[in-house]
């Protein structure tokens, strides 16, 4: 087989280990791997590079993606879709292995319905893809964010402040939730739960009453804050608002200062959690998923995604993986709130 391999959407740790595994597993079958540059944009423009063992052998510890990435949507313009289909034919690609999140794999699913042989690999630091227990990039992001939370808590204690840590998370609060728990946060705000400033600030006030004069609040950038939403104007190719313009963390910090009387400081991690070496967990996860993706191609399971389900590496339909996001259940958030004491 001739396999076209691409990485789409935001980069995250684990992409390079997955690429390495795809190439190494493909060698077992005598396949040829063609690297597609800049996500789906590479198929629109016909921008490819050879993917060989010499290229991928030493990239398991590298962050980012050697193929580069973009948020290009080939279905946004008819001419881009036609160019994509034409280049798949010209390059004689038997299968497209797409490493990405909901948008990238959503495109893979749409192309499959048009007759293109596609296989997906679940990558997103948000951990919000359905039908897989974990996506690679998530564990690495949480590790970086937790380290930041630990450092901020030290400063909060030293200056009697409440530190607000804003982390990535558009629709799903998994990064904020796990960072908050691991970092000993005094409150966690996630997109799945309505913002209740009175409840949060009331709790922070109780901290002072029991003699604790500092605090840490972890907030996901996707939390709905009416006062901040009016600044969101720009969208990407998939129609998603550019969240950095909303200033959610800044809004929360100001509200805490005004309502609870704490001096506050804000730290926005943003893209810091995207780069850097993947954790051992993400290296293993990405590697196993990459191997499984090639196996799915040889099993003829096109329109499928490699998945970690109940600690087993299996294939699941792309349609089910992208149908709806995997978000934090209300029951889990309520359980975690027992830690807010």
ABEGO torsion letter per residue (X at the ends): XBBBBBBBEBBBBGAAAAAAAAAAAAAAAGBBBBBBBGEAAAAAAGBBBBBBAAAAAAAAABBEBAAEBBABBAAABAAAAAAAAAAAAAAGBABBBBBBBAAAAAAAAAAAAAGBBBBBBBBBAAGABBGBABBBGAAAAAAAAAAAAAAAAAAAAAAGBBBBBBBBGAABAAAAAAAAAAAGBABBBBAABBBBAAAAAAAAAAAAAAGBABBBBBBBAABBBAAAAAABABBBAAGBBBAAAAGAAAAAAAAAAAAAGBBBBBBBAEAAAABEBBBAAAAAAAAAAAAAAAAAAAAGBBGBBBBBBGGBBBBBBAAAAAABBBBBBAAAAAAAAAABX
